[in-house]
């Protein structure tokens, strides 16, 4: 059998796909050479190419967006290894279907033939259903191939994940999609597409081969052989383009991560782009507003305290105006945050002090800092030695300590030399110098017996 052929020489090929089948099914590759895209997996020496050529197929997870060839690759892999191919859809299948697949695999093994069990949308199986595969994958009864659009790290059991390699499939690029259109046009015998129409269809597909072919088939049928030149007609037929957003999935969180990093990196143009991509894909603007407020706290901080107020104002404006008018306020906040001076000093300080408090004991409040509303409490020394800062020179009680006794003077907050924090940094340096110059008796604290 030639490398990449779908059917072994000693097997009868299935009947041809009927003309009534969807165009995407009729164009499904039947050999490895017909596969479009995924060169990082199928090129010479690449993992799946090696599996095809060696005839040794390990269990694997195929992770990628819709319409990039996960099912096709699974079928081709089974054909290349002359394996019996069983398809399960995690949307519809249950434990009974898994048990039936196991029985089929056992019968195939008795006949001397290997089996590939392909599970589409494997992330939709619960833990018990995924666990049902483990002993059979472990024993080698069948090769497991799972397809998912979700991050396997979160959606596939670690036990199953440890027994399968993960291959990441990518969205098809414009060149790949244009090639598919040429094949579709030849199969349908339709007139060539005008350049503008081709570009619009490729953009509409957004890396999804199935979406491209379905749209092209519908348009070709609607035009009854006419050349697709009118972009207005295309817009009407296709509807408003929806970019891949996958709300709640990896693509969504990748985009919010890109927005956050663009703001942190002081690139207002990239920040606006990712905000627009999120909103265009259907992200809730209120979620974007919450993340913008978080950016103001985490990445701008006290270098520009106005950033937080402006982010909160933008969130309020959106609540009042809604879409699309309120989105402009979010864009304004994103640009301001991107160009503002950056500081994560408070963010780091808060993380450090929380970690110290978790790992340290419950130190008592120093007597000087305790409130003394009763005579008994005063007699016990509560409040003794406390110095009222407003009565001190410059409104600062130099040398006074406020941390628990025995705890070294920590420096959690270290302002950066940018924006307003530059002045804060200078102010703290002056106060610490005054502390260092203060007489030992001015510290208002009981000496540490362990010192």
Secondary structure, DSSP 8 states (H G I E B T S, - for coil): --TT-SS-TTS-------TTS-HHHHT--SSGGG--S-HHHHSTT-HHHHHHHH-----EEEE--TTSSHHHHHHHHHHHTT-EEEEEETTT--HHHHHHHHHHHHHHHHTT--EEEEEETGGGS-HHHHHHHHHHHHHTSSEEEEEESS-HHHHS-HHHHTTSEEEE-----HHHHHHHHHHHHHHHT-----HHHHHHHHHHHTT-HHHHHHHHHHHHHHHTT-----HHHHHHHH-S------TTSHHHHHHHHHHHHHHHTT-HHHHHHHHHHHHHTT--HHHHHHHHHHHIIIIIGGGGTHHHHHHHHHHHHHHHH-TTTTHHHHHHHHHHHHHS----HHHHHHHHHHHHHHHS------GGGS---SHHHHHTTTTTT---GGGSGGG--TT---S-TTS---------SSHHHHHHHHHHHHHHHHHHHS-GGGS-S---TT-
